[in-house]
Amino acid sequence: MSTLTIPKLADELFLRPIVISMNSLALSALMSYVMSANAGIDWRSITICVTSDILAMGADHLKDKEEEFSSDRNNANDPRLASWFLYARTFLIASAVLLAFALSQCPISTLLTTATFVAPALLWTTPISFNKFWLISRRLLGRFSRDRQQPSTSAPVLVIKRIPGMKAIFNGIIRGCGIYAVVFSVLSGSGNLTNTLPSPWSVVQLLVWSTVNRSCHAIMTDVRDFEDDMKAGVPTIPVLLGSILRTKVILTACHMLVMLAFIENTYIMGSCLFAAALVWILCEDSPKKAFLFSSHSQSLFIIWYLLTRHI
């Protein structure tokens, strides 16, 4: 186990959630801009997407680091390390307050939409026992008192993170379709939703491009940990494929298919080419920060588009 240090805590608890959430900021800003009837950017949808990202990722990292901290007795003698966990909790509480405030300014449909996409992310590493659901169903059916004397049997426990390929699927759906659903809910609730998106954008482009890009990036981060995941038997996409080269070929094909499908959109074309180049530039020996900042293969071209609208 690696030694827990302050720079490592700062990276895991603050830098990573913030950097990843900036992609959600860029994508939600783009969607808000092109889907708005007055070509404006709604702060509520951006705030909801960014804070939800921070909460989901920050809570996951905080849980992992607290377990690592408590497993080493030497850490108890270092109050500086303990203080960083306090800072992280304060950061998450502030994000939760900001999220609650933004949701309070939106219709109830936005709250339900946000909960639908955020809940699975918050339950990412939580063991889900079907035994509880079985007991509840028996009570509802009036069978609990009759079956109470029967010996209990162990029910399967589900951990979403351990389902093969689920990381890529969740990242794509939550950060692609989820962001679109939140923006749509906010704008439609305020009567500010446009009927026609400005050229060169369309709803299909936004959904497919975002979902594929986020899913592919999630798989690329697994390329970095290929050897460790292979030894530990973690069912990531690269491990299931059994080869980093095979994984990179498939990822490149995904980016190229999206580019060809929306070849008329210069921004999507540039983003896909850049993302495909990163697939081959990055490898298992590349630093973690390189993989972290590669998450912005969309953001750069979104910024380019938004700048051209106001220059």
QUIBELRA-V100953 format. One record per pair of residues at least 12 apart in sequence whose C-alpha atoms are under 6 Angstrom apart, sorted by the first residue. I is the first residue (numbers start at 1). GAP is how many residues later the second one is. D is the distance in whole Angstrom. If there is no record, write none. Layout:
BEGIN
i = [I I]
gap = [GAP GAP]
d = [D D]
END
This chain:
BEGIN
i = [13 17 17 17 21 21 23 23 24 25 25 26 28 34 35 35 35 36 36 36 37 37 37 44 45 48 51 51 55 56 56 107 110 117 117 124 124 125 125 127 127 128 128 129 130 131 164 164 165 165 168 168 168 171 171 172 172 172 173 176 176 176 177 200 223 224 252 255 259 267 271 271 275]
gap = [45 37 40 41 29 32 273 276 26 21 25 273 18 163 158 159 162 156 157 158 155 156 157 58 138 51 44 48 37 65 66 82 75 57 61 36 37 34 36 31 32 29 30 28 25 24 71 72 71 72 47 50 51 43 44 39 42 43 38 31 34 35 30 65 61 60 24 17 13 34 26 27 22]
d = [6 5 6 6 5 5 6 6 6 6 6 6 5 6 6 6 6 6 5 5 5 5 4 5 5 5 5 6 6 6 5 6 5 6 6 5 6 6 6 6 5 5 5 4 6 5 5 6 6 6 4 5 6 6 6 4 5 4 6 6 5 4 6 6 6 4 5 5 6 6 6 6 6]
END
